[in-house]
Amino acid sequence: MTQITDAPVKTRAQITAKTLRTDPWWRNPAVVATLLTIWVTYATVHVFIGKWYYVPRYHYLTPFYSPCISGECVPGSSSLGHWFGSLPPIIPYAVVSLPFVLGFRLSCYYYRRAYYRAFWRAPAACAVREPHASYTGESRFPLILQNLHRYFFYMVILISILNTYDVVRAFTGPNGSFGFGLGTLIMLANVILLWCYSLSCHSCRHITAGRLNNFSKHPVRYWVWTKISWLNARHMQLAWTTLGTLMLTDLYIWLVAAGVFNDPRIFN
């Protein structure tokens, strides 16, 4: 007769090491943290500097100041007019758009993963222990505000339309007729990529046809969904590319407005 013994109590492995990974898992979050810090520092400096954001001769307006609604905006830069008088230095000229653009980027699914890992180490990488003792996800303030991402998306679409209008104005030469230069092409490329990034958003993909149960009954929405899905697969690349084109566009207009060099004209 076989004697039955009690099975040993199963417990989790007691591993004191932060991780057993031997590859350079720390490299990616370190690079992400460095690049995001450089970009945020640059953007913050120019957003609050209050000058060198518009080139009247060619109608170049940096996206960081669009729309420029302060009473202190230089003539010609306020496509929507002046909504306020003089603003305190702590308030940027594009106060009506920057909060929504910032909210859209911060609540973006990819950027969440990027800065959660890079700055909060939650976790820094797969199979790496995070330093936090508890986990509440995005169910408490302030992270519960991440659920506003879809509404930020709606506002960013309106802002993208405004940025497109800024590019249309940039196709005007010094004499008021059609013309364009290198700055115009840089602004155009930036806006196209910004549209691609915004439309590649997971919320946009869900809005187009994510709730449909039968694609065959909605062929147009299905076609749109397939195109958005193609962009969505490149959401991470577009997220980083648009950070680069935003900085390039702003820096180019900054240097031209400051008189560092003249804009090479291609036509008129």
JOQUIBEL-V138692 format. One record per pair of residues at least 12 apart in sequence whose C-alpha atoms are under 7 Angstrom apart, sorted by the first residue. I is the first residue (numbers start at 1). J is the second residue. D is the distance in Angstrom with one decimal. If there is no record, write none. Layout:
BEGIN
<<I	J	D> <I	J	D>>
END
This chain:
BEGIN
<<18	128	6.1> <18	129	5.3> <19	127	6.4> <19	128	4.9> <19	129	6.3> <25	125	6.4> <29	117	6.1> <29	118	4.4> <29	124	6.4> <30	118	6.3> <32	114	6.9> <32	118	6.1> <33	118	5.1> <33	119	6.5> <47	64	6.3> <47	92	6.1> <48	89	6.9> <48	90	7.0> <48	92	5.7> <52	254	5.0> <52	257	5.0> <52	258	5.6> <53	65	6.8> <53	253	6.3> <53	254	5.5> <53	257	6.6> <54	77	6.5> <54	253	6.8> <54	257	6.1> <55	257	5.2> <56	76	6.6> <57	174	5.4> <58	170	6.0> <58	172	6.3> <58	173	5.9> <58	174	6.0> <59	169	6.1> <59	170	5.0> <60	170	5.6> <60	253	6.6> <61	77	6.7> <61	166	6.8> <62	249	6.7> <62	250	5.1> <62	253	6.3> <63	163	6.7> <63	250	6.9> <65	93	6.2> <65	94	4.9> <66	94	5.6> <67	79	6.8> <67	80	6.7> <67	94	5.4> <68	93	5.4> <68	94	5.0> <69	81	6.0> <69	82	4.5> <69	83	5.3> <69	84	6.6> <69	93	6.1> <69	94	6.3> <70	82	5.4> <70	83	6.2> <70	84	5.2> <70	85	5.9> <70	86	6.2> <70	87	6.6> <70	93	5.3> <71	84	5.7> <71	85	4.3> <71	86	5.3> <72	86	5.7> <97	159	6.8> <100	152	5.7> <100	155	6.5> <100	156	6.6> <101	156	6.2> <103	152	6.3> <104	149	6.0> <104	152	5.0> <104	153	6.2> <107	146	5.0> <107	149	5.4> <108	149	6.8> <110	236	6.2> <150	203	5.8> <160	195	6.7> <163	191	6.7> <164	191	6.4> <167	184	6.9> <167	187	6.2> <167	188	6.0> <170	184	5.7> <171	184	6.5> <173	268	5.5> <179	267	5.1> <179	268	4.7> <180	265	6.3> <180	266	6.0> <180	267	5.5> <180	268	6.7> <181	263	6.5> <181	264	5.7> <181	265	4.0> <181	266	4.8> <181	267	6.6> <182	263	6.4> <182	264	5.7> <182	265	6.4> <182	266	7.0> <183	263	6.5> <186	249	6.2> <187	249	6.1> <190	242	6.9> <190	245	5.4> <190	246	6.5> <193	242	6.2> <194	242	6.1> <196	231	6.9> <197	235	6.4> <197	238	5.3> <197	239	6.3> <199	228	6.5> <200	228	5.8> <200	231	4.7> <200	232	4.2> <200	235	5.7> <201	232	6.3> <201	235	6.9> <202	232	6.7> <205	225	6.1> <205	228	5.7> <205	229	6.4> <208	221	6.2> <208	224	6.8> <208	225	5.7> <209	221	5.9> <209	222	6.3> <209	225	5.8>>
END
